[in-house]
């Protein structure tokens, strides 16, 4: 049975992350955004707070919290700026949680443990110049050569491209099998032939590090194969379940930030002899933001509940990602409208919220992809089958044993 109350630990977690954002991000984010500068030290400071492996079991270097605790962290980080929620989404949601689900014990010890502790940073390499929603169109290849695979290709729109140490990269090991010939590998930055380049001039999330990675005859040992050959598509889709969950949670943070700034401005600005908050059409926009925030949270925490139970949640996570990101974009647009001409300048943060809110509607499954998915579920054309490997249900075994003893 779903419980809509937060534990004392989760309440304290929210307060801690909110305080961190108010002290370490909000005073500087406008400058970082203008300069298109990613402040790498934030990752280290998040690690100091044990927030780089929030929902990773303690035995693998994480904090051992539940999946909705990860949602709280993402929501509060995006209240500051999408760039830093994105960093946690990619590092934890797309990379570390995938290794927890699919990695061998040796891979977990070598890569997951240092990532969960924040000693190393993980990233995710799926999208290519000609392969976004159509994953099977990717061109990167991994050809076996003795005990190694030789990688050639490139990936684009890769978050943390210049920052990450380890990349979960997807490539064809057998192109004749189409999507069933895709495999997943751990590629290290220091491997010869690996290079990266940041993309500048983005509409939003300018304070984030996003770009391309290039693989030129990169030799990757076979023990870095995640899962089995041909399981890459399945692994990628399960990774997106985790990544989309964090994106959906982050969108709640954008709505929350828009609401906070708009309410503040409503009390500061007066027109026609009264606070603008007294005008009914302004109240309507505020009410829509509140409704969007509460509905989005319900969808997000429902998906988190299923994750905590170890139940596949592709359908529920897709719906949460689609709706919360749409609500966030609408909230940001309304926040600019409430601020009027001032909302069109960077004197107030709402213009940054609007620019940032557009990207999540596109990445990790476009709005159109999620619309199709939900339609197919309702019509019976799509059905989730149990995965061969699932995320562990929470509480994790070690915590469960401690509770019993």
N, C-alpha and C positions, 0 to 999 in steps of 0.2 A: 504494500500500500504506500502510495506517495505521501511524503511528509513535506509540507511547504514551509516549515520553520527551519531557521538556520541554527546550527549548533553554536555553542559559545566560542569554539575554536574558529568557526567560519566568520562570526561577527568580529572577532579580534583580527582575523586575517584581512577582512575588508578595511578595517580602520588602519591597519599597518600599511597596506598598499596605497590607500588614499593619502595618508600622511606622506608617504614616499613621493607620490606624484606631485603633491602640492609643494614639496620642498625641493625635489631634485629635477623635475621636468617642467612644470608650469612656468617658473620664472624665466626659463631659457628657451622654451620651445619656439617662440616667435622668431627669435634670431636664428635658431637652427633651421627652421623651415625656410626662411628667406635665403639662407646661405646654402641650402640643399646639403646640409651637413649631418651625418649620423654620429652621435656621441657614443662611441664604443664603451666608454667607462660605465654607462648605465647597465650594460650586461653584467659587468663585474659586481656592481652594487646590488643588482637583483640576486646574483649568486650568494652574496653575503647574507641576504635575507632568506636564503633557501627557497628561492622562487624559480629556479631554472629546472627543477624536477618536481614540481608540486605534486603531481599524481603518480609519480614513479615510486614503487615500493622502496622502503628503506634499505633493503638488502642490495639494491642496485644504486644506492647513493642518493635516492630521492627523499622527499619529505613524507611520503606515505599518506598524503591526504586523498580525499575522494575526488571524483571527476568534476563535481559541481564546485569544489574549491578552486579548481583550475578556471572554471567559468567566472568566478568572482574576481580572480586575479586579472583575467583578460578584460572584464568589464571595467575595472578600476583603472587599468593601464590606458585603455582607449579613452577614458574620460579625459586623460591628459593629452594623448595623441595616438593616432592609429599606428604610427611607426613603431612604437615600442610594444604594443600588443602584437603587431605583426611579427616582431622578433621572437616573442615567446610562442606564438602560434606555430611558426616554422620550426624553431628549435625543439619545442616540446611536442606540439600536436602532430606535426608531419613527420619529424625524424625520430625523436626519442620514443614516443608511444608506439611507433611502427616497429622499432627494434625490440621493444618490450613484447610486442605481439608476435613477431615473426623471426627475430634473431636467435641464433644459437647461443648457448651459454658462453662460449668463447667470445662471440661478438658482443654480448652484453657486458662482459667483464672489460673488454678492450675499449669499447666505444660508448656504451650506454652509461656506465658508472661515471666516467669523467664528465660526460655531458650533463648528467643529472646533478652532479656536484657543481657545475658551472666552470669546470676547469677547461673544457673544450666546448665549442659551439657547433651545433649541427644545422644543416640546411637540406633542401629538397630540390631535386632536379628532374622535373617531368616535362614542363612546357618547352616547346621549341618554336622557332620562327614560323613554321608551317604546321604545327601540331599543338592545338590548345584544347578545345572541347573534343576534338577528334584525336584521341590519344593514339589510336592505331596508326596515325599518319606520321609518327615520329621517325626520324632518320638516323639517330645515333645507333651505332652498332658496337657489339662486344663479341669479338671473334676469339675463340679459345685457341691458345698456343701453349701447349704443354700444361704447366701448372698455373698459367696465367690467362687472363683475357685481355685482348688489345682493344682499347676504346678509341673510337673516332666519332666526332660529332660536336654539337653545341646545344646549349640550353639558354633560354632567355626568360626575362622577368623572374629571375631567381633572387629571392630575398636573402640578404646577408651574403651576397656573392663575394664580397671582398673581406668578409669578417669570419665566416665559418671555417672550421678546421676539417669537418667531415661532411660529405654530401651523400645523400641517398639518391642514386642516379639510376634511371630506367633506360634500358637499351634493348635493341633486338639481338637475341642470340640465334634466332631462326626466323627470318622474315617470311618464309613460305607459310608459316602457321598464323600469320597476321597477329592479332592481339594475343593469341596464345603462345606466341614466340617471343614475348617481351619478358625480360628478367630484371631483377633489382640487385644493385650492388652498392657497397660502401666505397666511396672514392675519397681519398685524402688529398688535401690541397697540395701537400708537399710532393706528391707523385709527379715525376718528370712528364712534361707535356700538358700539364694542367695550367690554365690561366683564367683570369676573370677581368671584367671591365664593367664599371658602374654606368647606369643609364641616367643622364641628366635631362632636365626639361620636362619632368612629369607634371601633370595637372595637380596631383595631390600626393600625400605621404612623402613630401620632399625631405623630411627629416629622417627618412629611412634609407637603407642601403639596398638598392635593387639593381640588377644588371644581368650580364651574360657570363656564362662559363664556357670555356673552349677545351676540348679534349682531342689532343693530337698524338695518336699512338701511345696513349696512356696505358701502362701495364699495371693491371689490377690482379692480385693473387686470387685464386679460386675460392679460398676460404672467406673472401669478402662477398661472395654470392649470398644474398638474403633469400631464404626459402629455397625452392627448387627452380631449376631452369623452366621458364614458361609460366611461372607464378607471378611475374611482375605486374601484370594488369590487375590481378586480384589484390595484390599487395598495395598497389597504388590506390585502388578504390577504397580499401580499408583505411589507408592513411588519410584519404580525403574525408572520410567519416569523422576522423579526429580533428583534422584541420578546420573543416567546416563548422564543427562544434565551437571551436575557439573563435572563429570569425563571427559567428552568430552572437556569442557572448560579448565580444568586443563591440558589436553594433549597439548593444544595450548601453554601453558606455558612451557612445556618440550621442544617443538620444538623451541620456542623462545630462551630458555636458550642454547640449542645446537647450534643454529645459532649464537648467540652472542659470545659464547666461541670459536666457530670455526673461525669466521671472525677475531676475535682478534688474534688467533694463526696463521692464514694465513698471517697476516702482521708481525708477530714476527719471524716466522721460514723461513729460506731460504734453498733451495737445488738447485744444478746445477746453482748457480750464480743468482738466483732470488727468490723472495717471493713465497712460495708454492701456494699462491692464483693465481699466474700467470699460473699455470699448468691447462690445460683444464679439466682433470679428477677431480681435486679438485673443480674447478668451477661447474662441473656437480653435485657434491654432495651438494654444497652450493645452487645451483639452485633448486634441489629437496627439500631441507629443506624449502626454501622460498615458493615454490609451495604448499608443504604440509601444511604450516602454513596458507596461504591465503585460501586454499580450506577448511581446517578444520574450520577456523573462519566463513566462509560463512555458513557452515552446522550448526554450533553451534548457531550463531545469528539468523538464520532462525527458529530454534527450539525455541529460546527465544522469537522471535516475535510472534509465535503461542501461547506460554504461556501467553504473555502479552495480547493477544486477547481472552484468555479463551478458546482456541480451543485445543481439544485433539491432542497430538503430539507424540504418541508412535512410529509411523513409522519414523518420521523425527529425533527424538531423538536417536533411535536405529542406524540409519544410521550415525549420527554425532558421536556417541560413537564408533562405529566400525571403521570408517575411521580415525578419529583423533587419536585414540590410535595406530592404525597400522602405521600411519604417524609418530607418536612420537617415536615408537620403531625403525623405519627405520632411523629417524633423529639421534637418539642416537647412533645407530650402525655406521652411517656414521661419526658422530662427533669423535668417538673413532678412526676410520680409518684415519681421517684427522690428528689427533694428533699422529698417529703412535705408537711407543713403549711407549711414554709418556701417551697416552690414556689408556694404560693397567695398569697404576698405579694410586694411589689416589693423586698424585701430582697435577693432574688436575681434575676438577669435572665431566668430561664427563663419566668416568667409573661409577660414581654414577648415572648419568642420565640413562645410559644403564640398570643398575640393577633395577632402579626404574620403568623404562618404561615397563618392562615385566608384572608386576602385573595388571595394568589396562586393558591389553589385555585379562586377565582371569576373573577378578571380575566384578560384576554387569552385567552379561551376557557375556559369552565367545565370542571370535571372531566367533566361529562356530555357536553359538546360534543366533547371529545377522545376520550371513550369511543366515541361514535358514529362519529367520523372513523376511528378505528383499526378498528372493526368493518367499516365500509364498504370500507376498503382491503383487508382480508383477504378479504371476500366478493366483491370485484371490482366493487363499485358506485361506487367512487371511484378515479380515476387522475390522477396529476399530469402535466400537459402542460407542455412547456417554455414559460417566459414570454418575451414579446417582448423584455424587457429584464431582465438578471440582474445580480446583484452581480459586480464583477470578481473573478476568481480571484486568490489570493495566491500568490507575491509579485506586487505590483502592477507595472505596466509599467516605471515609473521605477526601482524597485529591481532589476527583472530586467535592465534595461539596464546598471545600475551593476555588477551581478554579472558580466555578460559582459565588460565593459570593464575 
